[in-house]
Amino acid sequence: MKLTDTSEKNIINVVEQFDYSTQDDRYNQSFIKWRKNKNNPYAFNFKMDRRESVFVEGKGFESRSLPTAERNCVIKIMNVAGIAMLMWIVIDNIIGKAVISLFDFLGFNIHASFFSTGVYGGDIEIVTYLILVGLMKIIIPGIYVHQKMKMPFKVEFMTKLKHSADMIGALCLSLAASAVTSLPSIYTNRTRQLFNYFREIDADASAWDQKQFIIYAVFDIIIVSVISELFFRGAVFGALRQFGDIFAVLITSLMSAFLVQDVREFPAALLMAAVAGEGMLRSGSILTAIYVQIIFKLYRIALILFESTSADSIFLKRNIFILAVFVVGIAGVIFVYILNKKKNRNRIAVYKSEVTAPQRFMTAFRSYPVPAVVGVCVMAALIKLIL
């Protein structure tokens, strides 16, 4: 049963009135149990009878407010999300540089400046640093969120594939989205720099003969895709679902986009995160979100390899490749849509309340320390754009 306009009802029970028809029963029961915990500050479990009122000292008898309870819960969740984002930024930009300084002091061949995004030194040292910081900036905030939310893994991660066709549709959509997002800037500046560095180690060897590049590529494509999706589509996503799936997808997609801290990567990160989130909800499995990110990164690596050749026809071949990926993706999406057209397509839980969607979003982005974190991300992105 969907949560409808509670102003027309005497009894309000946001937990019972949520739409649980979109996910499997095992997940739903765990989700309900987590929400009903009265000692859980991040659970939106407001319940009241409009015909009753409570006594508030100094104010007299007054009715409890659903909008106030909703805003307070959103603020608490976004506080945790904001602190997790701040941890990510600090590790990526400050602690990471401190680690380089420590390694440099200990005699390792790796160097960097706090006022530059570049890393210089030996190939082994750079790969080790990238993997170490890459793991730290995702895992540490992820552990913090998990501990704060106290969310069971059954709720934190959707693991049961309910609709395989929707998974295929999301993967096809990721192909089309990858092609579209690559048009303004065929590849990201950061990935290109890393590739060029490892390629120059041995100019006579092909790209895939470079052990360091292969190690970093495997780490970035598989490991980072897995742990980043577990973070963005985990506890924060589950907690935000209390206010509707669309709200959860948009907020976590914006989090993903801001944390890349790069103006050129922002549109791609935002779009791919949205595809991953919606694909997970429609299919019922977080594996869909992981596969979406893996496909996007494989596509990006393919473009980089196209750029590495000196053939005269490389630009024509690259453009044909982009067009082919887009056509295959769109064709797959259309096929899945036709296949599911006559079936029940209730995959997204809808939430309606006395608080409008714009008001809810404003509350989320005004919650401490989210505005400050967003400001830092924008500043870092502008610095990278200039440098």
C-alpha positions as CSV (number, residue, x, y, z in Angstrom):
1,M,0.0,0.0,0.0
2,K,1.4,3.4,-1.0
3,L,1.7,6.2,1.5
4,T,-0.9,8.7,0.3
5,D,-1.9,12.1,1.6
6,T,-1.9,11.6,5.4
7,S,-3.9,14.9,5.9
8,E,-7.0,12.9,4.9
9,K,-6.5,10.3,7.5
10,N,-6.8,10.2,11.2
11,I,-4.2,7.5,11.8
12,I,-0.6,8.2,10.6
13,N,1.9,5.3,10.6
14,V,4.7,6.1,8.1
15,V,6.3,2.7,8.5
16,E,3.2,0.6,7.8
17,Q,2.0,3.0,5.0
18,F,5.2,2.8,3.0
19,D,5.1,1.0,-0.4
20,Y,6.9,-2.4,0.2
21,S,5.7,-4.0,-3.1
22,T,8.9,-3.1,-5.0
23,Q,11.4,-5.3,-3.2
24,D,11.5,-8.9,-1.9
25,D,9.9,-9.9,1.4
26,R,13.2,-10.8,3.1
27,Y,14.6,-7.3,2.5
28,N,11.3,-5.6,3.4
29,Q,10.9,-7.4,6.8
30,S,14.5,-6.4,7.8
31,F,13.8,-2.9,6.6
32,I,10.6,-2.6,8.6
33,K,12.3,-4.0,11.7
34,W,15.1,-1.5,11.4
35,R,12.6,1.4,11.0
36,K,10.5,0.3,14.0
37,N,13.4,0.6,16.4
38,K,12.4,3.5,18.6
39,N,16.0,4.0,19.8
40,N,17.2,4.4,16.2
41,P,17.5,8.2,15.5
42,Y,17.9,7.6,11.8
43,A,14.6,5.7,11.4
44,F,11.5,7.6,10.3
45,N,8.9,5.8,12.4
46,F,6.4,8.6,13.1
47,K,3.0,7.4,14.4
48,M,0.1,9.3,15.7
49,D,-3.7,9.7,15.8
50,R,-4.7,13.2,14.5
51,R,-7.6,13.2,16.9
52,E,-5.2,13.1,19.9
53,S,-2.9,15.8,21.2
54,V,0.0,15.8,23.7
55,F,0.8,18.2,26.5
56,V,4.0,20.2,26.0
57,E,5.2,22.1,29.0
58,G,4.9,25.8,28.5
59,K,2.8,25.4,25.4
60,G,-0.2,23.4,26.5
61,F,-1.9,20.7,24.4
62,E,-0.8,20.5,20.7
63,S,-0.7,17.9,18.0
64,R,2.6,16.3,17.0
65,S,3.8,17.5,13.6
66,L,4.6,15.0,10.8
67,P,6.5,17.6,8.7
68,T,8.7,18.4,11.7
69,A,9.5,14.7,12.4
70,E,10.3,14.2,8.8
71,R,12.7,17.1,8.5
72,N,14.4,16.1,11.8
73,C,15.1,12.6,10.5
74,V,16.3,13.9,7.1
75,I,18.7,16.3,8.9
76,K,20.1,13.5,11.1
77,I,20.7,11.2,8.1
78,M,22.3,14.0,6.0
79,N,24.5,14.9,9.0
80,V,26.0,11.4,8.8
81,A,26.3,11.5,5.0
82,G,28.0,14.9,5.2
83,I,30.6,13.8,7.7
84,A,31.3,10.7,5.6
85,M,31.8,12.9,2.5
86,L,34.1,15.2,4.6
87,M,36.1,12.1,5.5
88,W,36.4,11.1,1.9
89,I,37.6,14.6,0.9
90,V,40.1,14.9,3.7
91,I,41.6,11.5,3.0
92,D,41.7,12.2,-0.8
93,N,43.3,15.7,-0.6
94,I,45.1,16.0,2.7
95,I,45.9,12.7,4.3
96,G,46.8,11.3,0.8
97,K,49.4,14.1,0.4
98,A,50.6,13.5,4.0
99,V,51.1,9.8,3.1
100,I,53.2,10.9,0.1
101,S,55.3,13.2,2.3
102,L,55.9,10.4,4.8
103,F,56.9,8.0,2.1
104,D,59.2,10.6,0.6
105,F,60.8,11.2,4.0
106,L,61.3,7.5,4.5
107,G,63.3,7.4,1.2
108,F,60.6,6.1,-1.2
109,N,60.6,7.5,-4.7
110,I,57.3,9.4,-4.6
111,H,56.7,13.1,-4.5
112,A,53.8,15.6,-4.7
113,S,52.8,19.1,-3.8
114,F,49.8,20.1,-1.7
115,F,49.1,22.8,-4.4
116,S,49.2,20.3,-7.3
117,T,47.1,17.3,-8.3
118,G,50.1,15.5,-9.9
119,V,52.0,12.6,-8.3
120,Y,55.6,11.9,-9.3
121,G,58.1,9.1,-8.7
122,G,58.5,5.4,-9.2
123,D,55.8,3.4,-10.9
124,I,55.5,0.9,-8.0
125,E,55.3,3.6,-5.4
126,I,52.6,5.5,-7.4
127,V,50.5,2.4,-7.9
128,T,50.8,1.5,-4.2
129,Y,49.8,5.0,-3.1
130,L,46.8,5.1,-5.5
131,I,45.5,1.8,-4.2
132,L,46.1,2.7,-0.6
133,V,44.4,6.0,-0.7
134,G,41.7,4.7,-3.0
135,L,40.8,2.1,-0.4
136,M,41.0,4.4,2.6
137,K,38.8,7.2,1.2
138,I,35.9,4.8,0.6
139,I,36.2,2.1,3.3
140,I,36.7,4.5,6.3
141,P,33.6,6.6,5.5
142,G,31.7,3.4,4.7
143,I,32.6,1.9,8.1
144,Y,31.6,5.2,9.8
145,V,28.2,5.2,8.1
146,H,27.5,1.6,8.9
147,Q,28.4,2.1,12.6
148,K,26.2,5.2,12.9
149,M,23.2,3.8,11.1
150,K,23.3,0.4,12.8
151,M,21.7,-1.0,9.7
152,P,21.9,-4.8,9.2
153,F,23.5,-6.0,6.0
154,K,20.2,-7.4,4.9
155,V,18.9,-3.8,4.8
156,E,22.1,-2.1,3.8
157,F,22.5,-4.1,0.6
158,M,19.8,-5.4,-1.8
159,T,21.0,-8.8,-2.8
160,K,18.1,-10.7,-4.4
161,L,17.7,-10.3,-8.1
162,K,14.0,-10.1,-8.7
163,H,13.8,-8.8,-12.3
164,S,16.7,-9.9,-14.5
165,A,15.2,-8.0,-17.5
166,D,15.5,-4.8,-15.5
167,M,19.2,-5.6,-14.8
168,I,19.8,-6.1,-18.5
169,G,18.0,-2.8,-19.2
170,A,20.1,-0.9,-16.7
171,L,23.3,-2.4,-18.3
172,C,22.2,-1.4,-21.8
173,L,21.3,2.1,-20.5
174,S,24.8,2.4,-19.0
175,L,26.3,1.7,-22.4
176,A,24.2,4.5,-24.0
177,A,24.9,6.9,-21.1
178,S,28.6,6.1,-21.3
179,A,28.7,7.0,-24.9
180,V,26.8,10.3,-24.3
181,T,28.9,11.4,-21.4
182,S,32.1,10.8,-23.3
183,L,31.3,13.2,-26.1
184,P,32.2,16.5,-24.4
185,S,35.5,15.1,-23.1
186,I,36.5,11.8,-24.6
187,Y,38.3,10.7,-21.4
188,T,38.9,12.1,-18.0
189,N,42.1,14.1,-17.4
190,R,43.1,12.1,-14.3
191,T,42.8,8.7,-16.1
192,R,44.7,10.0,-19.1
193,Q,47.6,11.3,-17.0
194,L,47.9,8.0,-15.2
195,F,47.8,6.1,-18.5
196,N,50.4,8.3,-20.1
197,Y,52.7,8.0,-17.1
198,F,52.7,4.2,-17.1
199,R,53.0,4.1,-20.9
200,E,56.1,6.2,-20.9
201,I,57.8,3.7,-18.6
202,D,58.6,1.6,-21.6
203,A,57.8,3.4,-24.9
204,D,58.4,0.2,-26.9
205,A,55.8,-1.8,-25.1
206,S,52.1,-1.8,-25.7
207,A,49.7,-0.5,-23.1
208,W,48.6,-3.9,-21.8
209,D,52.3,-4.9,-21.4
210,Q,52.6,-2.4,-18.6
211,K,52.2,-4.3,-15.4
212,Q,51.6,-1.2,-13.3
213,F,48.9,0.0,-15.6
214,I,47.2,-3.4,-15.6
215,I,47.3,-3.5,-11.8
216,Y,45.8,0.0,-11.5
217,A,43.2,-0.6,-14.2
218,V,42.0,-3.8,-12.5
219,F,41.9,-2.1,-9.2
220,D,40.0,0.9,-10.5
221,I,37.5,-1.1,-12.7
222,I,36.7,-3.9,-10.3
223,I,37.7,-3.2,-6.7
224,V,36.8,0.6,-6.7
225,S,33.5,-0.1,-8.5
226,V,32.5,-2.7,-5.9
227,I,33.4,-0.8,-2.8
228,S,32.2,2.6,-4.0
229,E,28.8,1.1,-4.9
230,L,28.6,-0.6,-1.5
231,F,29.2,2.9,0.0
232,F,26.8,5.0,-2.2
233,R,24.1,2.3,-2.5
234,G,24.4,1.1,1.1
235,A,23.3,2.4,4.5
236,V,22.8,6.1,3.4
237,F,20.8,5.0,0.4
238,G,18.7,2.6,2.6
239,A,18.0,5.3,5.2
240,L,17.0,7.8,2.5
241,R,14.6,5.3,0.9
242,Q,12.3,6.1,3.9
243,F,11.4,9.2,2.0
244,G,11.0,7.5,-1.4
245,D,13.2,5.8,-3.9
246,I,13.6,8.9,-6.2
247,F,14.8,11.0,-3.2
248,A,17.4,8.3,-2.4
249,V,18.6,8.0,-6.0
250,L,19.0,11.8,-6.5
251,I,20.7,12.5,-3.2
252,T,23.2,9.7,-3.5
253,S,23.8,10.5,-7.2
254,L,24.7,14.1,-6.2
255,M,27.0,12.8,-3.5
256,S,28.8,10.6,-6.0
257,A,29.1,13.5,-8.5
258,F,30.4,16.1,-6.0
259,L,33.0,13.6,-4.6
260,V,34.8,13.3,-7.9
261,Q,35.8,16.9,-7.3
262,D,36.2,17.5,-11.1
263,V,34.0,19.7,-13.2
264,R,34.7,17.5,-16.3
265,E,33.7,14.3,-14.5
266,F,30.7,15.7,-12.7
267,P,28.0,15.1,-15.5
268,A,29.2,11.5,-16.1
269,A,29.4,10.7,-12.4
270,L,25.9,12.1,-11.8
271,L,24.3,10.2,-14.7
272,M,26.0,6.9,-14.1
273,A,25.2,7.0,-10.4
274,A,21.5,7.7,-11.2
275,V,21.5,4.7,-13.7
276,A,23.2,2.5,-11.0
277,G,20.7,3.5,-8.3
278,E,17.6,3.1,-10.4
279,G,18.9,-0.2,-11.9
280,M,19.5,-1.6,-8.4
281,L,16.0,-0.7,-7.3
282,R,14.3,-2.1,-10.4
283,S,16.3,-5.3,-10.5
284,G,16.5,-5.8,-6.7
285,S,20.2,-6.4,-6.6
286,I,23.2,-4.2,-5.8
287,L,25.1,-6.2,-8.4
288,T,23.3,-4.2,-11.1
289,A,24.8,-1.0,-9.7
290,I,28.3,-2.6,-9.6
291,Y,28.0,-3.8,-13.2
292,V,26.9,-0.4,-14.4
293,Q,30.1,1.2,-13.0
294,I,32.3,-1.6,-14.3
295,I,30.8,-1.2,-17.8
296,F,31.4,2.6,-17.7
297,K,35.0,2.2,-16.6
298,L,35.7,-0.5,-19.2
299,Y,34.2,1.8,-21.9
300,R,36.5,4.6,-20.7
301,I,39.6,2.4,-20.7
302,A,38.7,1.3,-24.3
303,L,38.6,5.0,-25.4
304,I,42.0,5.6,-23.8
305,L,43.4,2.6,-25.6
306,F,42.0,4.0,-28.9
307,E,43.8,7.3,-28.1
308,S,47.1,5.5,-27.5
309,T,47.6,4.4,-31.1
310,S,49.2,6.6,-33.8
311,A,47.1,5.2,-36.7
312,D,45.8,7.9,-39.0
313,S,42.3,6.5,-38.9
314,I,42.1,6.3,-35.1
315,F,39.6,9.2,-34.7
316,L,37.2,7.6,-37.3
317,K,37.5,4.2,-35.5
318,R,36.9,5.8,-32.1
319,N,33.8,7.7,-33.3
320,I,32.4,4.5,-34.9
321,F,33.1,2.7,-31.6
322,I,31.2,5.4,-29.6
323,L,28.3,5.3,-32.0
324,A,28.2,1.5,-31.9
325,V,28.1,1.4,-28.1
326,F,25.3,4.0,-28.1
327,V,23.2,2.1,-30.7
328,V,23.6,-1.2,-28.9
329,G,22.7,0.4,-25.6
330,I,19.6,2.2,-26.9
331,A,18.5,-1.0,-28.8
332,G,18.8,-3.0,-25.6
333,V,16.8,-0.4,-23.6
334,I,14.0,-0.4,-26.2
335,F,13.9,-4.2,-26.3
336,V,13.6,-4.5,-22.5
337,Y,10.9,-1.9,-22.5
338,I,8.9,-3.7,-25.1
339,L,9.4,-7.0,-23.2
340,N,8.1,-5.5,-19.9
341,K,5.5,-3.3,-21.4
342,K,2.6,-5.5,-20.5
343,K,4.0,-6.6,-17.1
344,N,3.6,-4.9,-13.7
345,R,6.3,-2.2,-13.7
346,N,5.9,-1.0,-10.1
347,R,9.6,-1.0,-9.3
348,I,10.0,2.4,-7.6
349,A,8.5,3.2,-4.1
350,V,6.7,6.5,-4.2
351,Y,6.4,8.7,-1.1
352,K,4.0,11.5,-0.5
353,S,3.7,13.6,2.6
354,E,2.8,17.1,3.8
355,V,6.4,18.1,3.0
356,T,6.9,18.8,-0.7
357,A,9.8,17.3,-2.7
358,P,11.6,20.7,-3.1
359,Q,11.2,21.3,0.6
360,R,12.7,17.9,1.4
361,F,15.7,18.5,-0.9
362,M,16.3,21.9,0.6
363,T,16.3,20.4,4.0
364,A,18.8,17.8,2.9
365,F,21.3,20.2,1.4
366,R,21.0,22.7,4.2
367,S,21.8,20.0,6.8
368,Y,25.2,20.4,8.5
369,P,27.8,19.9,7.3
370,V,26.6,19.2,3.7
371,P,26.7,22.9,2.5
372,A,30.4,23.2,3.7
373,V,31.3,19.8,2.1
374,V,29.7,20.8,-1.2
375,G,31.6,24.1,-1.1
376,V,34.9,22.3,-0.6
377,C,34.1,19.9,-3.5
378,V,33.3,22.8,-5.8
379,M,36.5,24.6,-4.8
380,A,38.6,21.5,-5.3
381,A,37.0,21.0,-8.7
382,L,37.8,24.6,-9.8
383,I,41.4,24.2,-8.6
384,K,41.7,21.0,-10.7
385,L,40.2,22.8,-13.7
386,I,42.7,25.6,-13.5
387,L,45.7,23.4,-12.9
